[in-house]
């Protein structure tokens, strides 16, 4: 009875020792700045000033890089901007980056902003400055209102899109 057990143990040890290199994980030189300090899925982040909500960010996947002081959004982003407790505009895009110190937000890849008064903005990259509460872009932008459609390169506005400027502008206007 002992002999078959010893034989079985010996065979298992031989098999496992011959497989040792196959199961050894690949070694990688990982830089700690490239690895997020924490991640979250299907999250929301509230931006406040003196306990008043200024914006709420919703994202499918968020990676926080504490050492680099930034946060990446890589699975869809939506930001609701508030003024006096009401949503004044909503920004969407596929990816984004938040500067954790200044709380500035950069959204890129299929960016769209729609204001509460039916003004829409489309671009590929948009910046929101937390201190000034303004949005801007250096890339091609298209703004549609009930009365006009304007295109150009370079843009800045308040976050509700009620006072905007487009640089290098072209477009169609109706009266």
N, C-alpha and C positions, 0 to 999 in steps of 0.2 A: 504494500500500500504506500509506503514511503517512497519507494523507487519511482513510481509514475509521477508523484508530486514533485520530486526533485528534478525529474526529466522535464516536466512541464515548466517549472520555474526556470531551468537552464535555457530552454527554447525561447521563452518570453524575454529573458534578459538578452539573448543574442539578437532577437528581432528588434527590440527597443534600442540596443546599442548601435545597430547598423542603421537605424533611422535617425540617429541623433542629429546629423547635419541637415536633414530634410526639414525638421521642425524648428530649427534655430531661426529666430526672427532676424530679418535683415537689419544690420546696424545702420543708423543714419545720424549724421551730424546735424542736429536740429538746433536752430537759433531760437532762443526763448522769445525774441521779439516777433517771430513768425507764428507762434502758437498763441491762440487766444487765451486770456486768463479765465474767461467764462463765455458761455454761449446760451442762447435761448431761442425757442421756436414759438411762432404764433404769439408774439409779444406786443405790448404797447408801452410807450415811454411818454410820460407827461412832462412838458416843459412849463415851469411856472415862474412867476416873478411876484414876490410878496404875496404868496399863496393864491395868486390869480392865474388861472390856466391860460397860457399863450398859444400852446400848440400841443397836439397829441400825435405821436408817431406810432403807426402800426406796421409790423414787419413779419414776414414769414420766418426769417432766420437772421439773428443778430450775433455777431462775434465781437467781443470787447477785448481790446489790446491795451491793457493797463500801462505797460512800459512805454508804448508809443503814444498814449493819451488819445486814442481814436477808437471809434466803433464802426464796424462794417455791416452793411445790410446787403445781403446777396440773394434775397428771395422775395422780391416785391416790397415796395414801400408805399405807404400812404400817410400823408400828414394833413391833419385838419388844423387850420389856423383860426384862432378865436380873437374876437374883439368885443368887450363888454358882455362876455358870456355866450356869444353867438358865433357860429362858424361863419367866417367871411370868405374863406376859400379852402379848396382841397387840392393838394398836390399828390400826384402819383408818378411812380417810375419803377423800373426793374431793380436798380441797385443804388446804393448810396453810401455816404461816409459822414460821420459826425465827428467834429473836433470836440473832444471831451472837456477841454479847458474853456473854450469860448462858446460851446454849444451851437456853433454854426453847422449847417447841414448842406451837403452837396448831394444832389440826386442826379443820376444819369441813366441813359438808355431808355428811350421812349417816355420822356417826361411830359406830363400834362398838368396844367393848373386850371381849375374852373372856379370862378368866383360866384358868390351868392347872387350877383346881378347879371349872370349869363355871359360873362366875358371868359373866353378860354384862351389859353396859351399852350403852344406845343413847341418843344425844343428837344435837343438831345442831352443837354446838361444845364442844370440850374443850381444856383447858390442861394441859400437863405442866411442872411446875417442876423444873428440873434440880437445883437446890440441895437441895430437900427431898425429891425423888423422889416427889412427890404429884401426883395429877390432880384437876382441879376443873372445874366448869361453873356458870354462872349461869342456864342455860336449862333447859328441860324435860328430864328424864332418866327412863329406865326401866331398872330393874335386875331381872334374873331369876336366881334361884337354883333349885336343885332343890326348895326348900321354900317359896319366896315370890316374889311379883312386886310390886315397889314402884315407884311413880311420884312425881314431885314436881318442884319448881323449885329449883335450886341443889343442889350436890353437892360433896363432897370425899372423897378416899380416898388410901390408899397405892397405888402403881402395880400391886400384885398384886390389888387389889380385895378384900382380906381384912378391912380395917377401913374402912368407909365410913359417911358421914353424908349423909342427904338432908334438905334443908330444905323446908318447905311440902309435907309428904309425904301421899300417899294410896296405898292398895293393898290387896291381898288376901294374907292369911297363912293357912297351914295348919299343923296340928300333927301 
